[in-house]
């Protein structure tokens, strides 16, 4: 498997990558690979695929009814 060396990474970018890797419970190397894959292999999703994913999500959450009042209260709780 090839190896890639990246030089002159700005300090703030390096720290952001480290924090993101910690949040995702990955090594820094694995996090960089994921970021590169997402950037290079990203693609436009087809409408049929998007709708199918939305329908599956809707099926999974069908039993979780929430009122506007409860939704807005939850949003307010998450704000400082």
N, C-alpha and C positions, 0 to 999 in steps of 0.2 A: 504494500500500500504506500503511495507517495507521501512525502512529508512536505509541509509548507511552512516557511518561516516568514513571519510578518514583522517588519521593522518600523520603528518610529511611530508607534501607536500613541496617540495623545493620552496623557494621564487620566483625564476625565472619562474618556472612552473605555480605557482599561478598567477603571474602577466600576463603571456602569456594567461592563460585561461580567466582572466578578460578582457584583450584587445580583445580577440576573441569574447567573449560574447557581448561586446559593439558593435563590428563590425556587429554582426548578430542580434543585438537588442534583446538579450535574457538575462535572469537572469543568474547568474553564475551557479546556480543549473541546469537550463535547458540546459546550454551549456555542462556541465559535462555529463548529461544524453545523449545528442546527441553524444558526443564523445564516450561514452561507447557503445551506440547502434551501431555506425559505426564500432567499433573495434570488438564487439562480434557477430554482425549479418552480417558482411560483407560476401559476397559470390562471387564466380566466375560467371561472367555473361556468359550466353550461347551465342554462335556466332549468332544464329538467332535473339535473343533479341537485341544484339548489332547492327546488320545490320538494324533491324526495326527502332531502335532509330536514327541511322545515316540517314536513308531514310526520316524519319519525319523531322529531322533537315534540311536536304537538301531541302525539299519541302518548309519549312518556309523561307529559306534564298535564294531561287532561284532568286528572284527579285533584289538582292543586288550584282551586279557585281562590282568587284574591280580589278584594274590592279596591277601588281607587283610594279610599281612605287608608286602608292598611298599607297599600303600596307607597303612598306619600309619606306615611308615618315611618316606614322602614327607610326611605330615602333620607328623611330628616335625621334619623338616629345615626346614620353613617357620616353625617357632616359635623365638622368641628364647631 
